[in-house]
Amino acid sequence: MSRPASTTSTGRPPSRRGALTPTLIVVALVVVGFIFFANVWTDVLWYQQLGFIQVFVTENLAKITTFAAGFAIMFAAVFFSIRIAYNARPVYAPDSEVRDNLNRYQAQLEPVRRIVMVGLPVLFGLFAGSAAASQWQKVLLFFNQVGFGQTDPQFNMDISFYLMTLPFLGFVTGFLISVVVIAGIAGILTHYLYGSIRLMERGVFTSRAAQIHIAVTGAAFLVLLGINFWLDRYSSVQSNGGRWAGALYTDVNAVIPTKAILAVAAVLVAILFIVAAVIGRWRLPVIGTAMLIITSILAGGVYPWVIQQFQVRPSEQTLERDYIQRNIDNTRKAYGLDGVQETRYDATNTANTGALAPDAQTTANIRLLDPNLISDAFAQLEQYRPYYQFPKALNVDRYEVDGKVQDTVIAVRELNPTNVATNQQGWLNQHVVYTHGYGVVAAKGNKFTVDGKPDFLQSGIPSTGVLGNDTTYEPRIYFGESSPEYSIVGAPDGATPREQDRPSGKEGEGETQYTFKGNGGPNVGSFFNKILYAIKFQSSDLLLSDGVNQDSQILYDRSPRERVQKVAPYLTVDGGAYPALVDGRVKWIVDGYTTSQYYPYSQQKSLSDATADSQTSSGRAVALPNSTVNYIRNSVKATVDAYDGSVTLYAWDDTDPVLKAWQKVFPSSLKPYSEMSGAVMSHVRYPEDLFKVQRELLGQYHVTDPISFYKNNDAWSTPADPTVDTDVKQPPFYMSLQMPDQEKPAFQLTSSFIPQIVNGNARNVLYGFLAADSDAGNQAGVKADGYGKLRLLQIPPETQVPGPGQAQNKFNSDPTVSQALNLLRQGASDVLNGNLLTLPVGGGILYVQPVYLKSTGETSYPTLQRVLVAFGDKVGFAPTLDAALKQLFGGDSGAAAGDSANNGQTPAGPPAPATPAEADAKAQLKAALDEANAAIQSGQTALAAGDFAAYGDAQKKVAAALKKAMDAEAKLPATAPAASPAPAASASPSPSPSPSAGQ
């Protein structure tokens, strides 16, 4: 037998192309798999180090299980649908033309048929599994649900049915409907491809096997559709499609009954499909399907529309009354508004002498430092090095100082490694040398120095002050809101420190070095872990650098909010974490919410919209996600240690059934709040984002009478922030305040209400004032009885108390104030209006606004120079709050403000001897300012008399005098103090003038 000739040319090696492609595929899969493993295993190390490995395992087991179940169900349904259709294919096709076409398709498919018949179910299974895995929280809540002990008013089902059972059943039903539809389509296409279904001139031919297949699929679909109709009855109480949430008159009397009818009809038609599969007659199921479609259109759409249009609309107020009441009651329960204490507040607009005497403690604690403006002052006075930074907005808290509770503006000095010199921004400096911030900086909220600087309680490097020093608390900040992506810390005992610690406290000494001594992150000393983290952070330096040793730890995911979110994935985390110095440590306190969108008869709100204000729009606060909720509880308080990043979760609202369900899922992750120390308890406060959501709802739901609610004639809005140019809501403010029914002041979170804003227009008068008691006490494990109490003061509309916008307009339009501020603006300085505080004191409403002056230099910072106050139609304006209140209340307010010690004082330090030229320039400046003040007073007199011509002449004299003042000031050295425009700055109270053509 002859050997066949070789096709390989001589002298050329045999081709290995056939082996190369599989090899490359295998290598690529190994690389991708190892990268995936690196990311998963580093997560395991992170959770394990933090002590929350159970959360990671439980969450991922739930995702894997639901993925596997979803994958298996979809794969099995599609696979067997295709397999059954393929096995039932006819051997011959009678029509030769059709047979030729089918044979051509079959011939093209045959080489890959087995791959397609397995690959297609796998592909659909992967999609289905991913969709199922995303619903892992619904699955866990269903299997671990806890009852509310309350029922809905329509079906008398426990509220837990709607929050934990119905979402799961809806998910399962919707998923199975998708499975049946996809599997049915796959089976029908297979039947068609192999000739069991054919399009013919006389109609559609279907084999007996195809008929049975279609009948079973149709019956399964209709049964699931019937279940879905039945569940829709319960979902109607969660509806937000009408004017009010929940099942209204039309839903109860038309939609719910028709859904029940459609559910029964769908099951009956499903039975007809099964009968058709047995007897082979399709007339009944076709008629039944047509009737079901017609019924669903008529009963599900036309009939409710007729009821709504011809029965409800003509008598809507009467017919919807009971359902509106359901909406009011359940919305208030769902958002925690059912316990609001509402009080009528007959506010006066008359600033009587001594009116603040009953509010002496509140007056003494009125906050003057604006945490949104004072950050630059903290930076210039306390930053010390470019690689430190303070946040844009500081935090308001309270500390006990000399036996008294002191409102405090507080921040931590965080690291800013990007601000290191450009030639020093290498990997080693970024991740090994510059690793942490240093120290707490705090200032009194109600006081400032004579020259307008913050009056610090805690400051300096080393850290010193009444709150402690470097020996009484750990000042190093490794975990914060602005920490680097990751840092490598730690070293063996005796190793030379490599971390930049802080500037030396002694003159002439260099920077100090430090080695992290805590347990703050996974070990990265082993070669294997180095590889894993080098892959995770895509850094070869981490693998090769000598800055990584056998005892090194890697710190990452360092934001307090991010850490809490990862260890408690079922929570919505408040946008504002704040630092507190407690128990010898700096701890970040973070609020967590359990939420739902399934509470019956409760109005839904978008978290991002409800919590948006001037803080979030300016980037000073973190905005909440754009998710919709209709139930919210501040169920968890968390602390994150700023040194080692350890996280502690406390079950704050231990009566919340949703939290109880999650405690069953993660039994070891939360501690009872009874284990919270007294020091932590004393710094707990009412969370801002929850308060914003509640005030948004309370604008409508302070009305509890359904008829008034229907008329919407007493709806309120949150006023716009009058200190910014954009039309955004005013943020709430923390302050120590004694509400009318309280015996002593408490730390409160406050906001105000004006009439409802319609198309951007509203009367800016005050209708309501809301305060949330934020004082949880200072006893370990004991929550103060008053904490969380919402107090709403309702101001009668006929009182006509000015709102925040009107108060700001009075400040801006008052001629004495505006002229004085114009003088302050001279010399390349900007006048900044601080936050406008609203306080129900003196029997009325007091507005307080600090005024800051900031020069235009790069190193400038705002200093508090004046304080504006308003009560009714009167305005006061002085260098101190105490003096401004005295102006406002006829020379005696009845109480001393916190800055009363600054009255009449001037910045300390003897002035340098002036040269003859300087003395002459100062004299010219003083004369010019005196001339300007005289012209201002003349203009006021003319304006009051209505002599606009004289007023215009006076304005020209003011402009000329200011020009002389600027020329004189230009002759002075940059460091020479200018004469103070005292006469204009010490304005007496004056009513706001009426608008006139002369202004």
Secondary structure as UniProt FT lines:
FT   TURN            10..11
FT   HELIX           17..50
FT   HELIX           53..87
FT   HELIX           96..109
FT   HELIX           110..112
FT   HELIX           113..133
FT   TURN            134..135
FT   HELIX           136..143
FT   TURN            153..155
FT   HELIX           159..160
FT   HELIX           161..165
FT   HELIX           166..193
FT   TURN            194..195
FT   STRAND          197..200
FT   TURN            201..202
FT   STRAND          203..206
FT   HELIX           208..235
FT   HELIX           236..238
FT   HELIX           249..250
FT   HELIX           251..255
FT   HELIX           256..279
FT   HELIX           283..297
FT   HELIX           298..302
FT   HELIX           303..307
FT   HELIX           308..312
FT   HELIX           313..315
FT   HELIX           316..319
FT   HELIX           321..334
FT   TURN            335..336
FT   TURN            338..339
FT   STRAND          341..344
FT   TURN            353..356
FT   HELIX           357..359
FT   HELIX           360..364
FT   TURN            371..374
FT   HELIX           375..382
FT   TURN            386..387
FT   STRAND          388..389
FT   STRAND          395..401
FT   TURN            402..403
FT   STRAND          404..412
FT   STRAND          414..415
FT   HELIX           417..419
FT   HELIX           422..424
FT   HELIX           427..428
FT   HELIX           429..433
FT   STRAND          437..438
FT   STRAND          440..448
FT   TURN            450..451
FT   STRAND          454..459
FT   TURN            460..463
FT   STRAND          464..465
FT   TURN            466..467
FT   TURN            470..472
FT   STRAND          476..477
FT   TURN            481..482
FT   STRAND          486..489
FT   TURN            493..494
FT   STRAND          499..502
FT   TURN            507..508
FT   STRAND          512..514
FT   HELIX           527..536
FT   TURN            537..538
FT   HELIX           540..544
FT   TURN            546..547
FT   TURN            550..551
FT   STRAND          553..556
FT   HELIX           560..567
FT   TURN            569..570
FT   STRAND          572..573
FT   STRAND          578..582
FT   TURN            583..584
FT   STRAND          585..596
FT   TURN            600..601
FT   STRAND          605..606
FT   HELIX           607..610
FT   HELIX           614..617
FT   TURN            618..619
FT   STRAND          628..629
FT   STRAND          631..641
FT   TURN            642..644
FT   STRAND          647..651
FT   TURN            654..655
FT   HELIX           657..665
FT   TURN            667..669
FT   STRAND          670..672
FT   HELIX           673..675
FT   HELIX           678..681
FT   TURN            682..683
FT   HELIX           688..701
FT   HELIX           706..711
FT   TURN            712..714
FT   STRAND          716..717
FT   TURN            722..723
FT   STRAND          733..737
FT   TURN            740..741
FT   STRAND          746..755
FT   TURN            759..760
FT   STRAND          768..773
FT   TURN            780..781
FT   TURN            785..788
FT   STRAND          790..794
FT   HELIX           797..799
FT   HELIX           804..813
FT   HELIX           815..825
FT   TURN            826..828
FT   STRAND          829..833
FT   STRAND          837..839
FT   TURN            842..843
FT   STRAND          846..855
FT   TURN            858..859
FT   STRAND          863..871
FT   TURN            872..873
FT   STRAND          874..878
FT   HELIX           881..888
FT   TURN            889..891
FT   TURN            898..899
FT   HELIX           900..902
FT   TURN            903..904
FT   HELIX           916..945
FT   HELIX           948..970
FT   TURN            974..975
FT   HELIX           982..985
FT   STRAND          987..991
FT   TURN            997..998
//
